[in-house]
Amino acid sequence: MKQKVFFIISVLWYLLPANTTVAYTRQDSLRGGNGSGRNWWDVREYYLYLAFDTTAKSISGMNIITYDVHGRPGDSMQIDMQEPMVLDSAVAGKQKLKITREGNLYWLTGDFDIQPPGEENKVVLYYHGKPRQAKLPPWDGGFIWTKDSEGKPWIAVACQGLGASSWWPCKDYQGDEPENGMTINLYVPYGLITISNGKFAARNDNQDSTASLWVWRVKNPINSYNTTFYIGNYAGWPDTMKGEKGMLDIGYFPLKHNEAKASKHFKVTKEILRCFEYWMGPYPFYEDGYKLVEAPYLGMEHQSAVAYGNKYKMGYLGEDRSGTGVGLLFDFIIVHESGHEWFGNNITAKDVADNWIHEGFTTYTEALFAECAFGKEKAYEYARGEWKNILNNRPVIGDYGVHDEGSPDKYDKGAAVVHMIRMMMGDDEQFRRLLRGLNTDFYHKTVTSAQVEQYIIDKSGLRLQPFFDQYLRTKDIPELEWYINKKEKKLHYRFSNTVDGFSLPISVKGGKAHADITVSGEWQSVTWKKGGYNVQFSEDFLIRPKL
């Protein structure tokens, strides 16, 4: 029964974020595209204020968006605010703007067309409502209004996929992050500790001590779905780590009754961060620090405030996704969600269709930590073990402009892509420079898969475009056909089920024979003297040998 439950949860982790819609609607295009209500303005900063009514399970607040004009503005601005939340009013300067609802967004109509390019402007949004409650967070996201095991209120939000506009009005689009960060003001019942992204800035209690205003400040760009909060009966303690950019502030926030357990379990965090700095470069958000916060759901990569809900177990809720045993040597959630600080939070896909950049690289960071902690052999074993979870149900890259996240294979097949690139490079130091270069040259940027692919091609010197097209843009796994001509003493081989121009350099052995070959779609051969029929091809490439 335990294994069955783990299997169901594992499948949900990957399947639920995937949008399998085929017939797209106008709402899909408005949500996923950079249309006429978005493409002329860039967010510079958010100033978010949020008040909680825990009895009614409702919220109300204000968001000030500072933006600048970079294109030719129209007379309307798209603000995302999902039903059943309500945008009450919008003000720009002294002008109250006309607001018109269209499904999960509002159109603001005003004098935007007279704003000159490069000019900084503000729009103030007032809103309220009962935000959607999560059915199965973090996969089926929304607000979580619950209580901890001691009956104390425990409130949080997880909204990747669903979107930040499910609880606050914003430009809910991965291609635009606030360059100057954001300020998060949370007005909550007195006595509840409140944690959010960035660094703590202030706390003010009202006169009758019934509520407190907690203020957190994010200095770096942040994706809207990463904006979060945790409200509960928390303990907490600070720590520091001397990293590549100096002293990094770290905070640990378990629930109070788990403080003793967390003080031991969370110690591995600095080891993880040091490992990731070695492989991928400096932690990308020194100015905002790093926090690990216990959450009422499994986990999420909330920037500088990573959500932890793995129940203080090793592996993935006590199980091993790789089936190798290696996955039980570390806490999956701390490793995976921390890895997202580099891929997903630092380097962000402009369109969710390219979210393999987030999930594929981050899934591979699990193997990188395993290598730091337990050696390369176990790391490779773990990396290959996760490939058994690949579904091959549709291409990894989704449809652009419609908020389609593609296949759940963006996790494990995406990680296989990274591992195979490492194998083809054949130089771990060059591979490490590649990862660090990505996080330097795309520091705090939003990118496309095409940009990342070209970067890897340029830095590796490898002819990889057919490789990317095969593994990211089709659902087909290359089939390696082979036979031995005993008379010629040759091994013949080719790939089928591949795109034009696809090839891989792989090793093959059998009996006393061994060869390094490059397999393409054309029949080739290699001398196979003293080679037996027990032919084995490299395990480090995602292929299907077919006799």
N, C-alpha and C positions, 0 to 999 in steps of 0.2 A: 504493500500500500504506500509506504514511504517513497519508494522509487517511482511509483505511478504519479504521485502528487508532484514530485520533483520534475518529472517529464512534462507534465501539464504546464507547470509554472515556467519551465525553460522555453517551451514552445510559445507561450504567451509573451514572454520577454521579447521575442523576435517578431512574432506575427502581428500582434496588436498595433505596433507603431506603423505598420505597412498599410498604405492606402491602396486597395486593390480595385478601386473604382475604374471602370473603363469609359463610361459615358460621363464626361466632365460637364459641369454646369458653369454658368456665369459666376456663381459664388466661388467655385474652385479657381477660376481665372483671376478674380478679384483678390482672393486670398493669396494665391501662389505667384502672381505675376507682378511685374514692376510697371503698372499701368499709368494712365493719365493722371490719376489722383495721387500718385506716389513719385513718379519719375523726375519731378522738377524740384524736389526739396530733400535735403539731408538732415537727419536728426543730429543735433550737436550735444544735447543734454536733456535728461528727464529729471523732473523734480516731482516725486510721487508722494502723495499723502493718502493714508488709508486708515479708516476707523472701523473697528470690529464690534458688532452686536452679537455676542456669542449665544445669547438666548434665542434670537430670531434667526441666527445663522445667516446674517446679512452683513454687507459692507457698504460704506459710502466713502467718497473721497474726491481728490482733485489731482490732476496731472498737468504740470506746466511743461510743454514741449518747446525747447529752444531749437530753432532750425535755421538753415540758410538756404537760399535759392541758388540752384546751380544750372537750371535750364530755363526754358520759357514757361512760366507758370500759367496755368489755366485759372478759371474762376472758382475751382473747387479742390478741396483737399480730402483724401480718403483717410478716415480714422477707423481703425478696427476695434470693435466692441461687440462681443458675441452675445447673442440672446442666452439667457433672459436678462443679462445686465442691460442697464439703461444709461445712455448719455443724456444728462439733463440739459446742459447748455454748454456753449463754447464762446469764448471771448478773445478777441485779438485787439490789443490796445484798449480803446474805449468803445470798440464796435462789438456788439453782440451778433454773432454769426448765425445765419440760418442753418439749421441742421435737418437732414433728411435721412431716415433709416432705409437701408436696403439689406435686409437679411442680417448678416453678422457684421455689418459695418455701417458707418455714417458718412454722408457727404457734407462737408462744411463749405458753405458758399459765402464768399466775401470778396474783398478787394485784393486778392492774391496776385492778380495779373499786373498790378502796378508796382509790385515789389521788385527792385532791381537785383540782378545776379550778385551773389557775394554778400548781400545784406543779411544780418542776423535778425531774426524775428521770434516772437513768442506767441503761442496760442495756449489758453488756459481751458482745461476740460473739467467739467463737474459731472459726477456719475454716482450711481448707486445700484443696489440690487442684491439678489441672492445668487451667488455664483454657482455654477454647476458643481455638484459634488462628485468626487471621483468614485467610480464603481469598482475599479481594481487598479489602484495606483501602484507604480507610476505608468503602467501601460495604458489604462483607460483613465486619463488624468482629470484633474480638477482639485477642488478644495477637500481637505480631510478635516472633519470636525469629530474628534474622537477623545478618548480618555486613556491615560496610561494605566498600567497594571495596578496602580494605587488609587485610581479613581480621579486623578488630577486632569484638568483640561489639557489637551494636546492638539494643536491646530497647525496645519501646514498646507502647502500647495505643491503639486507637481504637474506641469502642463506641457512638457515637450510633445510635439505632435498636435495636441489640442490647441496650444498657443496661449501666449500671455494675455491676449485680448479676451480670454474667457474670464478675466478678473480685473483688468485695468485697461483703459483706452490708450492705444499706442499705434505705432507703425509696426505691425506684426509680420515682419519680413526679415529673413536672415541676412539679406543683402545690405541692410542699413543698421549700423550700430551707433550709439551715441559716442562720438569721439571723446567728449569730455566726461563720460561716465554718467552717474546719476546719484541723486540723494533720495533715500527711502525713509519716510516718516511713518511709523506704525503706532497707532493709538489703541491700546489694549487694556483689558481689566488689570487693575493693580495686583501686583504680586506674581505675575507671570513673566518669566524671563523671555525676552524677545531677541532673536538673532536673525541677521540678514546678511546680504552680500557686503563686501568691502570691510571697512573698519568702523568700529563704534565711535560715534561722534558726540552723542548727548543723550541724557535721560531726564525728563521732567515729569514730576507727579502733579496731578491737579490738586486743588486746595483741600478737597475732602478725601483725598487718598483713595479714590475709587478707580482711577485709571492712570496710566502712564504713557507718555509719548517717548518712544525709542527712535533715535535717529542714527542711521547708518549711511556712510558716504563711500561711493564707488568712484575711484579716480580713473579707472581704465575703461575702454570701450567694453560693452557687455551686450550679449544677445538677449533679446526680450524674454525668451523662454527660460533663460538662466536666472532671471530676477525671482527672488523667493523670500520666504520668511519661515521661521520656526518659533512657535509659541508654546511654552510648557514649563514644567517644573524641572528646570535644567540646573545641573552643576556645570562648572567650567573652570579651566585653568589655562594659563598661557605657557608658551614654550617658544624657543627660538632655534634657528638652525643657521649656521654659517654656510651660505651657499655661494654660487658663482657670482651673484650680484651684490653680495654683502650679507647682512643679517636679515633673515626672513622671519617675520612674526607668525607664529602658529597658535591656533586656539583649538582646544578640545571641549566639546559640549555634549556629554551624555546626559540622559535623565539622571536625577539625583540618586535614585535607588540602584543605578548601574555604575556609579562612579568608581567603585573599587575594581569592578570587572574591566571597565574601560581603561583604567590607568595602566593595566597590563597589556590589554589587547591593542590599544592604539599606539603602543611604543614603536611598532613597525613603520609608522607613517614616515618618520624622517629617513629611514632606510630606503623606503619607496621613492621619496622625493629626491634623495641623493642619486639613486640609480637612474631616475628619469632625467635629472640634470646632466648626468654623464652622457646618456644616449641622445637626448633631444635638445640640450641647451638649458639655459637658466629658466627657472620657474617664471612664467610670463607675467605674473601679477604681484611683484614684490610690494608695490605701493598699497595694495589692498590686502596683503597677507593671505594666509591659508587657514581655513577652518574645517574641521571634521565634526559634523553635527548629527546626532541621533535623530532619525526621522521615523514616522509611522508608516513607512513603505520601504521597499527594498533598497532603493538608492537612486541617485541622480547627480549629474555633473554640474550642479549649480556653482557657478564661477565664484571662487574664493570662499564658498560655504558648502562644501560637498556633503550631500545627504547620505547618511549611513543607516541601513536597516537590516543588516545581514545577521542580526541576532547573536553577534559575538561568536560566530562559527567560522571555521576554516572552509575553503571552497565556496561554492554557491549554495547558500543555505545548508551547508554541511554535505553537499554533493560535489562531484567533480565533472564539470562539463566536458572535459577532454577524455574521460574514461581511462586515463593512464595512471592515476594515483598522484601525479604531480600537482594537480589542481587542489588537492587537499593539504598542500604544504603552505598555502597562503590564503588570506581573506580576499576573495574575488572582488568584492564591492570596493574596498579601500583602494585596491590596485587599479581596477578598471575606471572607476569614476575619477580618481586622481589623474590618470592618464589623459582624460579628456581636457584637463587644463591646457595641454599642449595642442591636441587635435580635437577640435570642436569649439573650444573657448578662445584659444589664441588664433588658430587657423580655422575660419568658419566658412562653410560652403554658402555661396550666395543663394542658391536654390536648394531646397531640401532634396531634390532629385539626386544631388551629388553628395548626399550625407554619408556615403562610403568613406569619404575623407575623414569624417568624425569617427565612424564606428570601425572601419577596417584597420586604420592605424592604431586606434586605441585598443582594439582587441589584441593587436600584436604587442602592445606594451605589456600585456600579461606575460607573454613569453620573454620579453626583455627583462622584466623583474625576476622571473624564474631563472634566467641566465645569471643575473647579478647575484642571486641568493643561492642557487643550487648547481650552477654550471650549464654549459652549452648543451650537453647531451640531453639533460632533462628538459631544457627549454625547447629544443627541437622536437622532442617527443611530445611535449604539451601542445606545441603549435600544430603539429600534424594531427594530433588527437582531436582537436576541435573541428577538423574538416568533416568529421562524420555527421556534424549537425547541418551541413549544407543541403539545402532543399532543391536548388536548381529549378525553381518554379517560375522565375521570370528574370529578366536582366537586373543586375545590381543597380544600375542607374535608372531612375524613374523617368517619367515624362515631365518636361520642363514647363514652368509657368502655371501649374495647376495644383501645387502643393502635394505632389506625389512623391513619396519617399522611396519608391522602388522596392526591390525585394528585401526581405529580412536577411538575405545572404550578404548584405552589405557588412555584416559583422564578420562571419567566419570566412566567406570567400574573399571579402575585402582584406582580411588578415593574411589569407593565402597569397594574394597578389603581392603584399608587402614582403612576405617570406620568400617568394620566388624571385622577386627583384634582388633581394639580398643574395640568394644563391647564384643568380646570373652575374652579379657584380663580382662575387668571389673574393671580396676584400672587406673584412669587417670594419676596418678603419674608414674606408671610403663610404661604406654604408652609414656609419655613424656620422660622418660629415654631411651626408645627404639629409639625414633626419634633422641635424642641427641647422643645416642651411635652410631647410623648409621653414623652420621655426624662427629663423632670423630674417630671411628675405620676405616672408609673408607674416611678419610679426604684427599682431592685432589687425589683420586684414581679412576681408571676405574674398573668396576665390571661387573659381570654377574648376571642375574636374579637368577640363582641357588645359588649364594653366598648370595644375599640379602635374599632370602627365608630361607636358612639355618640359617642365622644370627637371623632372626625373630623367627624361631622355637626354637633355642637355648635360646634366651633371654626371650621368653614368656613362654616356657615350654609347649606349646600347640602342639598337633598333627595336623599340618597344611599342610602337603604335598598334601594330596588329595584335600584340599581346594584350594591351589594354582593351582593344575592341572585342577580343575574344572573351575575356573574363568579366568585363564590366558591361558590355553592350549586347551580349547574347547570354542565353542560359545554358549553352552547350559546353560540355566538358570535352576537351580533345581526346579522341580515341586513338591509341597507338597500336596500329596493326603491325604484325611481324611474323616472320617464318624463317626457318633455317633450311638452306639448301645444302644438304649433306655432301653432295658431290662436289659442289664448289667450295665447301667449307666457309660459307658466308652467311651472315645474319642480315636479312632484308627487313626494312622498316619504313613506315610512313605514318603521318597523322591523317585522320579523317575527322569529319565533323568540326571543321575549323574555318575561320575566315581566310580570305586570300592573303598570302604573304606571311602566315603564321608559322613560327618555328620556335623550338626550344633546345638549348644545349643541355643534354642530360647524360648521365653515366649509365652503363649497362654492364652486367657481369653474369657469368654462368660457367660452371666448371672451373677451369683454370684461365678462362678468357675474361678480359676486362677492356672496355673501350669508352672513350668520351666521344659522343656523337651529337650532331645537330640534326634534329628531326624536323622535317617540313611536310608539306602535303604531297611531295613527290617521292616515289620509291627510291631508296638508296640502299647501300649495303656496306658491310664492314667485314673484314676477314674474321672468321670465327674458329680458328684452329684451337683444339683442345677445349672448345666451349661446349658445355652440355645443353640439354633442352630445358633445364631449370633456370630460365632466363629471368633475371631480376633487374628492373629499371629503378632509377633513383626514386626514393620515397619523398623527396623534398619538392616535387612538382605535382600539381593537381591535374593528373591525367588518368586515363583508364586504359591500361594495357589490354589488348584484345588479340587473342591468338587466331 
